[in-house]
Amino acid sequence: MSRNTENARSADRTTTSGLSVSRSPVSLTSLLVGAAFLLVGVLGFVPGITTNYSALGGAGHHSGAMLLGVFQVSVLHNVLHLLFGVLGVALSRVPTLAKAYLVVGGVAYLGLWVYGLVTADDSAANFVPLNAADDWLHLALGLGMLVLGLVMPRRASRGTAATYYGPTAGGRIQ
């Protein structure tokens, strides 16, 4: 590929301000959701933000640590948040995969909500661990991710790009 062709393609993906418009709305959404899960995973290991940090267990319902003083967490729970966040960020690069992350992740969180409702908080089956606050958060996350995955477009139209990036947005919008 010639240098001129490469420069022209690069110019098609940017505005006059140099802002890229090549990331689709569903990709941006997946990126933000993944980043939020990364943040939650990290915060689960921060004393003070996680109360009763000295009682942070590896796994199971015996962990006494509470993220923001509300959500029961363990090392396993935090690591799962980190991995789910990394997955969201990685899959955000491809719109179809970003959509799948949101839809499948939403369904998984709805399943986790049901699992939390039918599993007693002090049961050995509560290995993540989950409490009532986690259960209802999982319902909200599941519904939110599922809806976002279903309604966010995989491609940005010129009109959408102009809305997000101003009237100078143009070029080849993906």
C-alpha positions in Angstrom: 0.0 0.0 0.0 1.4 3.4 -0.9 2.0 6.1 1.7 -0.6 8.4 0.0 -3.3 5.7 0.2 -2.4 4.9 3.8 -2.6 8.6 4.7 -5.9 9.0 2.9 -7.4 6.1 4.8 -6.1 7.5 8.1 -7.6 10.9 7.3 -11.0 9.3 6.5 -11.2 8.1 10.1 -10.6 11.4 11.8 -12.2 14.7 12.1 -10.4 18.0 11.5 -9.6 18.0 15.2 -7.9 14.6 14.9 -10.7 12.8 16.8 -11.3 9.3 15.6 -14.8 8.4 14.5 -14.1 4.8 13.6 -15.3 3.3 16.9 -18.9 2.3 16.7 -21.5 3.1 19.4 -21.7 -0.5 20.5 -17.9 -0.6 20.7 -17.7 2.5 22.9 -20.4 1.0 25.1 -18.6 -2.2 25.5 -15.4 -0.3 26.2 -17.1 1.7 28.9 -18.8 -1.3 30.5 -15.5 -3.2 30.5 -13.7 -0.2 32.0 -16.3 0.0 34.8 -15.8 -3.7 35.6 -12.1 -3.2 35.7 -12.6 -0.3 38.1 -14.9 -2.3 40.4 -12.4 -5.2 40.3 -9.6 -3.0 41.4 -11.7 -1.2 44.0 -12.5 -4.5 45.6 -8.9 -4.8 46.6 -8.6 -1.2 48.1 -9.0 -1.0 51.9 -11.4 1.7 52.9 -13.4 1.5 49.7 -13.8 -2.2 50.6 -14.9 -2.2 54.3 -13.8 -5.0 56.6 -11.0 -5.6 54.2 -9.1 -7.8 56.7 -12.0 -10.3 56.3 -11.6 -10.6 52.5 -11.7 -14.3 51.8 -10.5 -16.1 48.8 -13.9 -17.4 47.8 -17.2 -18.5 49.4 -19.8 -16.9 51.6 -17.4 -16.6 54.6 -15.8 -13.5 53.1 -16.8 -10.5 55.3 -15.4 -7.8 53.0 -18.0 -5.4 51.6 -17.3 -3.2 48.5 -18.6 0.3 49.4 -19.9 -1.2 52.6 -22.8 -2.9 50.7 -21.7 -5.5 48.2 -20.1 -8.7 49.6 -16.8 -9.5 47.7 -14.0 -12.0 47.8 -10.7 -12.4 46.0 -12.5 -14.6 43.4 -15.3 -12.1 43.0 -12.8 -9.3 42.4 -10.8 -11.3 39.9 -14.0 -12.2 38.0 -14.8 -8.5 37.7 -11.3 -7.9 36.5 -11.4 -10.7 33.9 -14.9 -9.6 32.7 -13.6 -6.0 32.4 -10.6 -7.1 30.3 -12.9 -9.2 28.1 -15.2 -6.1 27.5 -12.2 -3.9 26.7 -10.7 -6.5 24.3 -13.9 -7.3 22.5 -14.8 -3.6 22.1 -12.4 -3.4 19.2 -14.8 -5.3 16.9 -18.5 -4.2 16.9 -19.9 -7.7 16.4 -17.9 -9.0 19.4 -18.7 -5.9 21.4 -22.4 -6.5 20.8 -22.0 -10.2 21.8 -20.1 -9.2 25.0 -23.0 -7.0 26.0 -25.8 -9.4 25.1 -24.2 -12.6 26.4 -22.9 -10.7 29.5 -26.4 -9.4 30.1 -27.9 -12.9 29.9 -25.1 -14.2 32.2 -25.8 -11.5 34.8 -29.5 -12.3 34.6 -28.6 -15.9 35.3 -26.4 -14.8 38.1 -29.3 -12.8 39.5 -31.6 -15.9 39.5 -28.8 -18.0 41.0 -28.4 -15.5 43.8 -32.1 -15.5 44.5 -32.4 -19.3 44.8 -29.1 -19.8 46.7 -29.0 -19.1 50.4 -26.5 -16.5 51.4 -24.9 -18.9 53.9 -24.9 -21.9 51.6 -21.8 -23.6 50.3 -23.2 -23.1 46.8 -22.7 -19.3 47.4 -19.1 -19.6 46.3 -18.6 -16.1 44.6 -20.1 -14.7 47.3 -23.4 -12.9 46.7 -25.7 -11.1 49.0 -29.1 -9.4 48.4 -27.5 -6.2 47.2 -25.3 -8.1 44.7 -28.4 -9.9 43.5 -30.3 -6.8 42.7 -27.3 -5.1 41.2 -26.9 -8.2 38.9 -30.5 -7.7 37.8 -29.8 -4.1 36.9 -26.5 -5.0 35.2 -28.1 -7.9 33.3 -31.0 -5.8 32.0 -28.8 -2.8 31.2 -26.2 -4.8 29.3 -28.8 -6.8 27.4 -30.7 -3.7 26.3 -27.6 -1.8 25.4 -26.3 -4.8 23.4 -29.6 -5.0 21.5 -30.2 -1.3 20.8 -26.7 0.2 20.3 -25.8 0.3 16.6 -22.8 -1.5 15.3 -22.1 1.3 12.8 -22.1 5.0 13.2 -24.0 6.9 10.5 -22.7 10.2 9.3 -25.5 11.8 11.2 -24.6 9.9 14.4 -20.9 10.9 14.0 -21.9 14.5 13.5 -24.0 14.4 16.7 -21.1 12.9 18.7 -18.2 14.7 17.1 -19.7 17.9 15.5 -20.3 18.9 12.0 -16.7 18.4 10.9 -17.0 14.6 11.3 -16.9 12.9 8.0 -14.9 10.4 6.0 -15.4 6.7 6.1 -17.6 6.0 9.1 -17.6 2.4 10.3 
